[in-house]
C-alpha cells in the first residue's frame, strides 16, 4: 500500500502498464477531470445556498449517511488489513492517539515501526543491523494560521497530504481535520464533513474532496491548485515505485512496516469517523438515517449515491415541513 487513494493507485498502475508517460498524463487528466467538474459545481452551490432552509436541509440529511458510508468502508478495509489479532491493539492505539490530539503522522510512524519490529524480533535477537523504514510520515505537519491562504500555501499543504495519506482516500479525513481545522483553522468541523460528502457522492476518487476544500478557500483558482497538488504525488510515486512493489512487500522490514501503517491508518479513520458522527448525528432523525444507511449498506451493498440522495430528500422535506 503506497501513499494516495487506492482508486488513484489502481488507475495509475493500469494506465502506466498500458501506455507511455504521455499516455499516463492524458489518462490522469481523463480520470480526474469529470469528478472535479462535478465537485466544483457542488462547491459553488454549497457556497451560495448552504445557509438557506433547503440547503441546510440537504446537509442535515446527507451528513449522517456519509458517516455510515465511511464506517462501512472502514469495516471492509479492516477485514483485509487486520492480518493478526494483535493488530487490533495497534489500531486501537491509533484511535486513542487521534482522540487525545496527537499529530496523525505519529500513529502512522509508530504503527509501522511496532509491526516491523515485532515481525523481525528474531533478527533483532541475533543483533542483525536494524534499518527502520523511511516513511513519508516523517514529514512535519503544517501549523501556520492563515484564514485566507495563498496559492503556494494551499499547494504545499495538499501536496503534503498527497504524500503522507496511505491507503484508502477515507484516511484523508483524519488529516483534513487535524490540519485544516485544528492547526490551520481554514475550515470548521461541519465543512470538513460536507467536503467529504461531496467527494463521496460524486464518481471518481474521494480525493476530489480537495477540489471542494480549495473552492471554499479561494474559488476556482484554489480549487484547481488543491486538486493538482493532492493528486500529483500519488500518481508520480505510484508510477515510479510500482515496479518495486513486489520487492517491497517481500522485504522483511518494509512489508510488515506497510502492514502496520495500514492498520494505524484505519485507526485514524475510526477516530475521525467517531468525531464526525458526533457532529452529524444530533437528534433521533439523524440517528435513524445513519443506522438505516448502515443496515442497507451492510445488507445489500447499493451504490452510496442512492443513499446520499435519499438522505438529502429526507433533509429537504424536514426543512420544508
Sine and cosine of phi, psi and omega as CSV:
sin_phi,cos_phi,sin_psi,cos_psi,sin_omega,cos_omega
0.00,0.00,0.81,-0.58,-0.07,-1.00
-0.92,-0.40,0.18,-0.98,0.03,-1.00
-0.86,0.51,0.56,-0.83,0.08,-1.00
0.94,-0.34,0.27,-0.96,-0.01,-1.00
-0.94,0.35,0.56,-0.83,-0.11,-0.99
-0.89,0.45,-0.62,0.78,0.02,-1.00
-0.91,0.42,-0.58,0.81,0.06,-1.00
-0.92,0.40,-0.67,0.75,0.04,-1.00
-0.86,0.52,-0.74,0.67,-0.04,-1.00
-0.89,0.47,-0.72,0.69,0.00,-1.00
-0.88,0.48,-0.66,0.75,-0.02,-1.00
-0.90,0.44,-0.72,0.70,-0.01,-1.00
-0.88,0.48,-0.72,0.69,-0.03,-1.00
-0.90,0.44,-0.71,0.71,-0.02,-1.00
-0.92,0.40,-0.67,0.75,-0.04,-1.00
-0.90,0.43,-0.60,0.80,-0.01,-1.00
-0.95,0.31,-0.46,0.89,-0.09,-1.00
-0.99,-0.12,-0.28,0.96,-0.13,-0.99
-0.62,-0.78,0.11,-0.99,0.05,-1.00
-0.99,0.17,-0.06,-1.00,0.05,-1.00
-0.90,0.45,-0.58,0.82,0.07,-1.00
-0.90,0.43,-0.67,0.74,0.06,-1.00
-0.89,0.46,-0.57,0.82,0.04,-1.00
-0.89,0.46,-0.70,0.72,0.00,-1.00
-0.89,0.46,-0.68,0.73,0.01,-1.00
-0.91,0.41,-0.68,0.73,0.01,-1.00
-0.89,0.46,-0.64,0.77,0.03,-1.00
-0.87,0.49,-0.72,0.69,-0.01,-1.00
-0.87,0.49,-0.68,0.73,-0.01,-1.00
-0.93,0.36,-0.50,0.86,-0.02,-1.00
-0.95,0.31,-0.61,0.79,-0.12,-0.99
-1.00,-0.05,-0.62,0.78,-0.20,-0.98
-0.82,0.57,-0.73,0.68,-0.03,-1.00
-0.87,0.48,-0.73,0.68,0.00,-1.00
-0.90,0.44,-0.64,0.77,0.00,-1.00
-0.89,0.46,-0.65,0.76,0.01,-1.00
-0.90,0.44,-0.66,0.76,0.01,-1.00
-0.91,0.40,-0.70,0.72,-0.01,-1.00
-0.91,0.42,-0.61,0.80,0.06,-1.00
-0.86,0.50,-0.66,0.75,0.04,-1.00
-0.89,0.45,-0.69,0.72,0.03,-1.00
-0.89,0.45,-0.64,0.77,0.00,-1.00
-0.91,0.43,-0.65,0.76,0.04,-1.00
-0.88,0.47,-0.72,0.69,-0.01,-1.00
-0.90,0.44,-0.64,0.77,0.01,-1.00
-0.89,0.45,-0.73,0.68,-0.04,-1.00
-0.90,0.43,-0.52,0.85,-0.07,-1.00
-1.00,0.03,-0.58,0.81,-0.20,-0.98
-0.86,-0.50,-0.01,1.00,-0.15,-0.99
-0.93,0.37,-0.26,0.97,0.02,-1.00
-1.00,0.00,-0.10,0.99,0.03,-1.00
-0.98,0.19,0.33,-0.94,-0.03,-1.00
-0.84,0.54,-0.71,0.70,-0.03,-1.00
-0.95,0.31,-0.59,0.80,0.05,-1.00
-0.89,0.46,-0.69,0.72,0.06,-1.00
-0.91,0.42,-0.56,0.83,0.04,-1.00
-0.90,0.43,-0.64,0.77,0.04,-1.00
-0.84,0.54,-0.76,0.65,-0.02,-1.00
-0.91,0.42,-0.60,0.80,0.04,-1.00
-0.84,0.55,-0.67,0.75,-0.02,-1.00
-0.99,0.11,-0.49,0.87,-0.08,-1.00
-0.98,0.21,-0.64,0.77,-0.15,-0.99
-0.86,0.51,-0.73,0.68,0.03,-1.00
-0.91,0.42,-0.51,0.86,0.05,-1.00
-0.92,0.40,-0.67,0.74,0.01,-1.00
-0.89,0.45,-0.63,0.78,0.05,-1.00
-0.86,0.51,-0.67,0.74,0.03,-1.00
-0.91,0.42,-0.65,0.76,0.02,-1.00
-0.88,0.48,-0.70,0.71,0.00,-1.00
-0.91,0.41,-0.63,0.77,0.01,-1.00
-0.88,0.47,-0.66,0.75,0.03,-1.00
-0.92,0.38,-0.65,0.76,0.05,-1.00
-0.87,0.49,-0.65,0.76,0.05,-1.00
-0.87,0.49,-0.70,0.71,0.01,-1.00
-0.88,0.48,-0.71,0.71,-0.01,-1.00
-0.90,0.44,-0.68,0.74,0.01,-1.00
-0.92,0.40,-0.63,0.78,-0.04,-1.00
-0.91,0.42,-0.54,0.84,-0.03,-1.00
-0.87,0.49,-0.53,0.85,0.01,-1.00
-0.99,-0.12,-0.42,0.91,-0.08,-1.00
-0.99,0.11,-0.53,0.85,-0.04,-1.00
-0.99,0.11,1.00,0.03,-0.09,-1.00
-0.99,0.12,-0.39,0.92,0.07,-1.00
-0.72,-0.69,0.48,-0.88,-0.09,-1.00
-0.87,0.50,-0.59,0.81,-0.06,-1.00
-0.95,0.32,-0.19,0.98,0.11,-0.99
-0.88,0.47,-0.43,0.90,0.03,-1.00
-0.86,0.51,-0.59,0.80,0.02,-1.00
-0.91,0.43,-0.60,0.80,0.04,-1.00
-0.90,0.43,-0.70,0.71,0.03,-1.00
-0.90,0.44,-0.66,0.75,0.01,-1.00
-0.90,0.44,-0.62,0.78,0.04,-1.00
-0.90,0.44,-0.60,0.80,0.05,-1.00
-0.91,0.40,-0.64,0.77,0.07,-1.00
-0.87,0.50,-0.73,0.68,-0.01,-1.00
-0.88,0.48,-0.69,0.72,0.02,-1.00
-0.88,0.48,-0.63,0.78,0.02,-1.00
-0.92,0.39,-0.70,0.72,-0.05,-1.00
-0.90,0.45,-0.60,0.80,-0.02,-1.00
-0.99,0.14,-0.06,1.00,0.13,-0.99
0.99,-0.17,0.26,0.96,0.06,-1.00
-0.92,0.39,0.49,-0.87,0.14,-0.99
-0.84,0.54,0.76,-0.65,-0.05,-1.00
-0.84,0.55,-0.36,0.93,0.01,-1.00
-0.93,0.37,-0.50,0.86,-0.06,-1.00
-0.92,0.40,-0.73,0.69,0.08,-1.00
-0.87,0.50,-0.57,0.82,0.04,-1.00
-0.89,0.45,-0.74,0.67,0.00,-1.00
-0.91,0.43,-0.69,0.73,-0.01,-1.00
-0.91,0.42,-0.68,0.73,0.00,-1.00
-0.88,0.47,-0.71,0.70,0.03,-1.00
-0.89,0.46,-0.66,0.75,-0.03,-1.00
-0.93,0.37,-0.71,0.71,-0.04,-1.00
-0.88,0.47,-0.73,0.69,-0.05,-1.00
-0.92,0.39,-0.66,0.75,-0.02,-1.00
-0.94,0.33,-0.55,0.83,0.07,-1.00
-0.92,0.39,-0.66,0.75,0.02,-1.00
-0.91,0.42,-0.64,0.77,-0.02,-1.00
-0.93,0.36,-0.40,0.92,-0.07,-1.00
-0.92,-0.40,0.39,0.92,-0.03,-1.00
-0.88,0.48,-0.50,0.87,0.05,-1.00
-0.91,0.41,-0.67,0.75,0.03,-1.00
-0.91,0.41,-0.62,0.78,0.01,-1.00
-0.91,0.42,-0.60,0.80,-0.01,-1.00
-0.91,0.41,-0.38,0.93,0.06,-1.00
-0.99,-0.13,0.25,0.97,0.07,-1.00
0.86,0.50,0.57,0.82,0.10,-0.99
-0.93,0.36,0.59,-0.81,-0.02,-1.00
-0.86,0.51,0.78,-0.62,-0.04,-1.00
-1.00,-0.05,0.81,-0.59,0.10,-1.00
-0.84,-0.54,0.97,-0.24,0.01,-1.00
-0.94,0.34,0.61,-0.79,-0.01,-1.00
-0.90,0.44,0.64,-0.77,0.05,-1.00
-1.00,0.06,0.98,-0.19,-0.07,-1.00
-0.99,-0.16,0.56,-0.83,0.10,-0.99
-0.86,0.50,-0.25,0.97,0.01,-1.00
-0.90,0.44,-0.17,0.99,0.04,-1.00
-0.96,0.30,-0.26,0.97,-0.01,-1.00
-0.90,0.43,0.65,-0.76,-0.01,-1.00
-0.96,0.28,0.43,-0.90,0.08,-1.00
-1.00,0.01,0.56,-0.83,0.02,-1.00
-0.95,0.32,0.53,-0.85,-0.03,-1.00
-0.65,-0.76,0.26,0.97,-0.03,-1.00
-1.00,0.08,0.65,-0.76,0.00,-1.00
-0.99,-0.15,0.91,-0.42,0.04,-1.00
-0.59,-0.80,0.99,-0.17,-0.04,-1.00
-0.84,0.55,-0.57,0.82,0.03,-1.00
-0.87,-0.50,1.00,0.07,-0.12,-0.99
-0.95,0.32,0.48,-0.88,0.09,-1.00
-0.98,0.18,0.26,-0.96,-0.04,-1.00
-0.87,0.50,-0.64,0.77,0.01,-1.00
-0.90,0.44,-0.62,0.78,0.02,-1.00
-0.92,0.40,-0.69,0.73,0.03,-1.00
-0.90,0.44,-0.68,0.73,0.00,-1.00
-0.87,0.48,-0.70,0.71,-0.01,-1.00
-0.90,0.44,-0.68,0.74,-0.02,-1.00
-0.90,0.44,-0.73,0.69,-0.06,-1.00
-0.97,0.22,-0.46,0.89,0.13,-0.99
-0.91,0.42,-0.65,0.76,0.06,-1.00
-0.88,0.48,-0.69,0.72,0.04,-1.00
-0.89,0.46,-0.62,0.79,0.03,-1.00
-0.90,0.44,-0.45,0.89,0.00,-1.00
-1.00,0.09,-0.65,0.76,-0.20,-0.98
-1.00,-0.10,-0.25,0.97,-0.02,-1.00
-0.99,0.16,0.91,-0.42,-0.06,-1.00
-0.99,-0.12,0.61,-0.79,0.18,-0.98
0.97,0.24,-0.73,-0.69,-0.07,-1.00
-0.90,0.44,0.57,-0.82,0.06,-1.00
-0.89,0.46,-0.32,0.95,0.01,-1.00
-0.91,0.41,-0.41,0.91,0.04,-1.00
-0.90,0.45,-0.37,0.93,0.06,-1.00
-0.82,0.57,-0.48,0.87,-0.02,-1.00
-0.81,0.59,-0.71,0.71,-0.05,-1.00
-0.89,0.46,-0.66,0.75,-0.04,-1.00
-0.96,0.27,-0.59,0.81,0.06,-1.00
-0.87,0.49,-0.70,0.71,-0.03,-1.00
-0.93,0.37,-0.68,0.73,-0.04,-1.00
-0.92,0.38,-0.71,0.71,-0.08,-1.00
-0.99,0.10,-0.84,0.55,-0.17,-0.98
-0.98,0.21,-0.45,0.89,0.04,-1.00
-0.99,-0.12,-0.80,0.60,-0.13,-0.99
-0.96,0.26,-0.71,0.71,-0.11,-0.99
-0.99,-0.12,-0.75,0.66,-0.10,-0.99
-1.00,0.00,-0.36,0.93,0.00,-1.00
0.85,0.53,0.62,0.78,0.05,-1.00
-1.00,0.09,-0.49,0.87,-0.08,-1.00
-0.75,-0.66,0.26,-0.97,0.16,-0.99
-0.99,-0.14,0.18,-0.98,0.03,-1.00
-0.84,0.54,-0.70,0.71,-0.04,-1.00
-0.93,0.38,-0.58,0.82,0.04,-1.00
-0.90,0.43,-0.60,0.80,0.06,-1.00
-0.88,0.47,-0.73,0.68,0.00,-1.00
-0.90,0.44,-0.64,0.77,0.02,-1.00
-0.92,0.40,-0.61,0.79,0.03,-1.00
-0.90,0.43,-0.67,0.74,0.04,-1.00
-0.91,0.41,-0.60,0.80,0.06,-1.00
-0.87,0.50,-0.67,0.74,0.02,-1.00
-0.90,0.44,-0.66,0.75,0.04,-1.00
-0.93,0.38,-0.50,0.87,-0.05,-1.00
-0.97,0.22,-0.64,0.77,-0.14,-0.99
-0.99,0.11,-0.09,1.00,0.00,-1.00
-0.98,-0.22,0.45,-0.90,0.07,-1.00
-0.92,0.39,0.41,-0.91,0.00,-1.00
0.99,-0.15,-0.07,-1.00,-0.10,-0.99
-0.95,0.33,0.48,-0.88,0.02,-1.00
-0.90,0.44,-0.35,0.94,-0.02,-1.00
-0.90,0.43,-0.16,0.99,0.11,-0.99
-0.92,0.39,-0.11,0.99,0.20,-0.98
-0.78,0.62,-0.57,0.82,0.01,-1.00
-0.87,0.48,-0.57,0.82,0.04,-1.00
-0.88,0.48,-0.71,0.70,0.00,-1.00
-0.89,0.46,-0.74,0.67,-0.01,-1.00
-0.88,0.48,-0.70,0.72,0.00,-1.00
-0.87,0.49,-0.62,0.78,0.03,-1.00
-0.90,0.43,-0.67,0.74,0.02,-1.00
-0.89,0.45,-0.52,0.85,-0.04,-1.00
-0.99,0.17,-0.49,0.87,-0.07,-1.00
-0.17,-0.99,0.53,0.85,0.08,-1.00
0.96,0.27,-0.32,-0.95,-0.07,-1.00
-0.86,0.51,-0.69,0.73,-0.02,-1.00
-0.83,0.55,-0.74,0.67,-0.01,-1.00
-0.96,0.27,-0.42,0.91,0.10,-0.99
-0.90,0.45,-0.69,0.72,0.03,-1.00
-0.92,0.40,-0.65,0.76,0.02,-1.00
-0.88,0.47,-0.75,0.66,-0.03,-1.00
-0.89,0.45,-0.66,0.75,-0.02,-1.00
-0.90,0.44,-0.75,0.66,0.01,-1.00
-0.89,0.46,-0.65,0.76,-0.08,-1.00
-0.93,0.38,-0.62,0.79,-0.06,-1.00
-0.98,0.18,-0.50,0.86,-0.02,-1.00
-1.00,0.10,-0.55,0.84,-0.12,-0.99
-0.84,0.54,-0.74,0.67,-0.02,-1.00
-0.86,0.51,-0.64,0.77,-0.03,-1.00
-0.90,0.45,-0.73,0.68,-0.01,-1.00
-0.90,0.44,-0.68,0.73,-0.03,-1.00
-0.92,0.40,-0.75,0.66,-0.05,-1.00
-0.90,0.44,-0.69,0.72,-0.02,-1.00
-0.92,0.39,-0.67,0.75,0.00,-1.00
-0.89,0.45,-0.62,0.78,-0.02,-1.00
-0.97,0.22,-0.67,0.74,-0.13,-0.99
-1.00,0.00,-0.23,0.97,-0.07,-1.00
-0.80,0.60,-0.64,0.77,0.03,-1.00
-0.90,0.44,-0.33,0.94,-0.07,-1.00
-0.97,-0.22,0.03,1.00,-0.10,-1.00
-0.87,0.50,-0.69,0.73,0.01,-1.00
-0.86,0.52,-0.68,0.73,0.01,-1.00
-0.92,0.40,-0.62,0.78,0.02,-1.00
-0.90,0.43,-0.70,0.71,-0.02,-1.00
-0.90,0.43,-0.51,0.86,0.01,-1.00
-0.99,0.13,-0.22,0.97,-0.01,-1.00
-0.91,0.42,0.73,-0.68,0.00,-1.00
-0.92,0.40,-0.30,0.95,0.01,-1.00
-0.98,-0.20,-0.76,0.65,-0.10,-1.00
-0.97,0.26,-0.58,0.81,0.01,-1.00
-0.85,0.52,-0.83,0.56,0.06,-1.00
-0.88,0.47,-0.55,0.84,0.02,-1.00
-0.88,0.47,-0.65,0.76,0.04,-1.00
-0.91,0.41,-0.60,0.80,0.07,-1.00
-0.88,0.47,-0.69,0.72,0.00,-1.00
-0.91,0.42,-0.66,0.75,0.03,-1.00
-0.89,0.45,-0.64,0.77,0.00,-1.00
-0.89,0.46,-0.73,0.69,0.00,-1.00
-0.90,0.43,-0.68,0.74,0.04,-1.00
-0.89,0.45,-0.62,0.78,0.04,-1.00
-0.89,0.47,-0.62,0.79,0.06,-1.00
-0.92,0.40,-0.57,0.82,0.09,-1.00
-0.89,0.45,-0.66,0.75,0.07,-1.00
-0.88,0.47,-0.67,0.74,0.00,-1.00
-0.89,0.46,-0.63,0.77,0.03,-1.00
-0.91,0.41,-0.67,0.74,0.00,-1.00
-0.88,0.47,-0.71,0.70,-0.02,-1.00
-0.95,0.31,-0.51,0.86,0.06,-1.00
-0.90,0.43,-0.65,0.76,0.04,-1.00
-0.88,0.47,-0.71,0.71,-0.04,-1.00
-0.94,0.34,-0.64,0.77,0.04,-1.00
-0.93,0.36,-0.56,0.83,0.07,-1.00
-0.89,0.45,-0.60,0.80,0.04,-1.00
-0.88,0.47,-0.57,0.82,0.00,-1.00
-0.98,0.22,-0.57,0.82,-0.13,-0.99
-1.00,0.04,-0.54,0.84,-0.06,-1.00
-0.99,-0.13,0.99,-0.14,-0.17,-0.99
-0.90,-0.43,-0.17,0.99,-0.04,-1.00
-0.38,-0.92,0.07,-1.00,-0.04,-1.00
-0.84,0.54,-0.61,0.79,-0.05,-1.00
-0.92,0.40,-0.70,0.72,0.03,-1.00
-0.92,0.40,-0.55,0.84,0.07,-1.00
-0.90,0.43,-0.66,0.75,0.04,-1.00
-0.90,0.45,-0.69,0.73,0.03,-1.00
-0.86,0.52,-0.71,0.70,-0.02,-1.00
-0.91,0.42,-0.73,0.68,-0.03,-1.00
-0.92,0.40,-0.66,0.75,0.02,-1.00
-0.90,0.44,-0.68,0.73,0.03,-1.00
-0.88,0.47,-0.67,0.74,0.02,-1.00
-0.87,0.49,-0.71,0.70,0.00,-1.00
-0.90,0.44,-0.69,0.72,-0.01,-1.00
-0.90,0.43,-0.68,0.73,-0.01,-1.00
-0.90,0.44,-0.67,0.74,-0.02,-1.00
-0.95,0.31,-0.50,0.86,-0.07,-1.00
-1.00,0.03,-0.72,0.69,-0.14,-0.99
-0.91,-0.42,-0.20,0.98,0.03,-1.00
0.80,0.60,0.74,0.67,0.02,-1.00
-0.96,0.27,0.19,-0.98,0.14,-0.99
-0.90,0.44,0.77,-0.63,-0.08,-1.00
-0.88,0.47,-0.39,0.92,-0.01,-1.00
-0.86,0.52,-0.61,0.79,-0.03,-1.00
-0.92,0.39,-0.62,0.78,0.04,-1.00
-0.92,0.39,-0.65,0.76,0.03,-1.00
-0.89,0.45,-0.67,0.74,0.03,-1.00
-0.89,0.46,-0.64,0.77,0.03,-1.00
-0.91,0.42,-0.67,0.75,0.05,-1.00
-0.88,0.47,-0.66,0.75,0.04,-1.00
-0.89,0.45,-0.66,0.76,0.00,-1.00
-0.90,0.45,-0.69,0.73,0.04,-1.00
-0.87,0.49,-0.67,0.74,0.00,-1.00
-0.90,0.44,-0.65,0.76,0.01,-1.00
-0.91,0.40,-0.70,0.72,0.03,-1.00
-0.86,0.50,-0.69,0.72,0.02,-1.00
-0.87,0.49,-0.65,0.76,-0.03,-1.00
-0.93,0.37,-0.53,0.85,-0.07,-1.00
-1.00,0.05,-0.37,0.93,-0.05,-1.00
-0.97,0.24,0.00,0.00,0.00,0.00
